[in-house]
């Protein structure tokens, strides 16, 4: 009877390990619309569907995979935000930030949410588009994402928010930067 209990416990642990290793694992998501949609779902799972952000970046490193850096709050009126990083699928809060906003304004006026206007799926789509453009124009065989982020203006004007993407050749070298409007229109490429 005791052996049967240990066997059940062992099998249960194996099943738990298998299921946890088959999760979304944001560090291994592709730099495309589908991969970034999974990353957005991870953010919403961690911080809620209605969280407010001032900074959001996805950084790719060959040895670590994707890391995510965000400054986020669930309650803008509290005037406090947390600076969080996700690295190797483990969240860590680095600091807490206290905001000051101009008199007569709301803190949420200087923050954005992940929704129809700002979407990580759209950002991932633009990473794919930028990679294809580099392949065609610069004859690079396999450019890699360095960083993709939402460039939200300090004045809170969502109409001038940009998606910014940095790509590098697979074996290092020149970094290529792409800037897009929220609708996906290319602003410039450096």
C-alpha positions in Angstrom: 0.0 0.0 0.0 2.8 2.4 0.9 4.6 1.7 -2.4 1.4 2.5 -4.3 1.1 5.8 -2.5 4.7 6.8 -3.4 4.1 5.7 -7.0 1.0 7.9 -7.2 2.9 10.8 -5.7 5.8 10.4 -8.1 3.5 10.2 -11.1 1.6 13.3 -9.9 4.9 15.2 -9.6 5.9 14.1 -13.1 2.6 15.3 -14.6 2.9 18.7 -12.8 6.5 19.2 -14.1 5.4 18.3 -17.6 2.5 20.7 -17.6 4.5 23.5 -16.1 7.2 23.0 -18.7 4.7 23.1 -21.6 3.3 26.5 -20.6 3.6 29.6 -22.7 7.2 30.2 -21.7 7.5 33.8 -22.8 11.3 33.5 -23.0 10.9 31.2 -26.0 8.2 33.0 -28.0 9.0 33.9 -31.6 9.3 37.6 -32.5 6.0 37.7 -34.4 2.4 38.5 -33.9 1.5 35.1 -32.3 4.5 35.1 -30.0 3.9 38.7 -28.9 0.2 37.9 -28.3 1.3 35.2 -25.9 3.5 37.7 -24.2 0.6 40.2 -23.9 -1.5 37.4 -22.3 1.3 36.8 -19.8 1.3 40.5 -18.9 -2.5 40.6 -18.5 -2.4 37.4 -16.4 0.2 39.0 -14.1 -1.1 42.5 -13.9 -4.7 42.3 -15.0 -6.5 43.2 -18.2 -6.9 46.9 -17.2 -3.3 47.6 -16.0 -1.7 50.9 -16.9 1.8 51.1 -18.3 4.3 53.9 -18.9 7.1 51.7 -20.2 7.0 48.3 -21.9 9.9 46.6 -23.7 10.6 43.1 -25.0 14.4 42.4 -25.2 15.8 39.4 -26.9 19.1 37.8 -26.0 20.4 34.7 -27.7 21.3 32.9 -24.4 18.3 34.1 -22.3 15.6 34.4 -24.9 12.9 37.1 -24.4 13.0 39.3 -21.3 10.2 41.8 -20.6 10.6 45.1 -18.8 7.5 47.1 -17.7 6.5 50.0 -15.5 3.0 49.2 -14.5 0.1 49.9 -12.0 -3.4 48.6 -11.5 -4.4 51.8 -9.8 -3.1 55.1 -11.5 -4.8 57.3 -8.9 -2.4 55.8 -6.3 0.5 57.5 -8.0 2.7 54.5 -7.5 4.0 52.1 -10.1 6.1 49.0 -10.0 9.1 48.4 -12.3 9.1 44.7 -13.1 11.2 42.4 -15.2 10.4 38.9 -16.6 13.6 37.0 -17.3 13.7 33.3 -18.0 10.0 33.1 -17.2 10.4 34.5 -13.6 9.0 37.8 -12.5 10.9 40.1 -10.3 10.0 43.6 -9.1 13.0 45.9 -9.2 11.5 49.1 -7.7 8.5 51.0 -6.8 8.1 54.5 -8.4 6.1 57.4 -7.0 4.7 59.7 -9.7 4.1 63.4 -9.8 1.6 64.7 -12.3 0.7 68.3 -13.2 -2.0 69.8 -11.2 -5.5 69.4 -12.7 -4.5 66.2 -14.6 -5.0 62.5 -13.9 -2.1 60.0 -13.7 -3.9 57.8 -16.2 -3.5 60.6 -18.8 0.2 59.8 -18.9 -0.2 56.0 -19.2 -1.4 53.5 -21.7 -3.2 50.2 -21.6 -2.9 47.1 -23.8 -6.1 47.1 -25.9 -7.2 47.8 -29.4 -5.1 51.0 -29.7 -1.9 49.5 -28.4 -1.3 45.8 -29.0 1.7 43.6 -28.6 0.3 41.4 -31.4 0.6 44.5 -33.7 4.1 45.1 -32.4 5.0 41.5 -33.2 3.5 41.8 -36.7 5.7 44.9 -37.3 8.8 43.0 -36.1 8.1 40.4 -38.8 7.6 43.2 -41.4 10.9 44.8 -40.4 12.8 41.6 -40.6 11.4 41.0 -44.1 12.3 44.5 -45.1 15.9 44.0 -43.9 16.2 40.8 -45.7 15.1 42.4 -49.0 16.8 45.8 -48.8 20.1 44.9 -47.0 20.4 41.3 -48.1 20.6 40.0 -44.5 19.8 36.4 -44.2 18.6 36.1 -40.6 18.2 39.4 -38.7 17.3 39.0 -35.0 15.2 41.1 -32.6 17.3 43.1 -30.2 14.5 45.2 -28.6 10.9 46.0 -29.3 9.0 48.6 -27.3 6.1 50.9 -27.0 7.5 54.5 -27.2 4.8 56.4 -25.2 5.3 60.2 -25.1 5.9 61.8 -21.7 3.0 64.2 -22.4 0.5 61.3 -22.7 -0.6 62.1 -26.3 -1.5 58.7 -27.5 -1.7 60.0 -31.1 2.1 60.3 -31.3 2.8 56.9 -29.6 5.2 54.8 -31.6 6.2 51.2 -31.9 10.1 51.1 -31.9 12.0 48.0 -33.1 15.8 47.3 -33.1 17.1 44.5 -35.2 20.6 43.1 -35.5 22.3 40.8 -38.0 22.5 37.2 -36.7 26.2 37.5 -36.2 26.3 41.0 -34.7 27.0 44.3 -36.4 25.0 47.3 -37.2 21.7 47.8 -35.4 18.7 48.8 -37.6 15.9 50.8 -36.0 12.4 51.0 -37.2 9.7 53.4 -36.0 6.0 52.9 -36.7 2.8 54.7 -36.0 0.2 52.7 -34.0 -1.6 51.9 -37.3 1.5 50.2 -38.6 2.7 53.0 -41.0 6.5 53.3 -41.1 7.7 56.6 -39.8 11.4 56.0 -40.4 14.2 53.4 -40.6 17.7 54.2 -39.3 
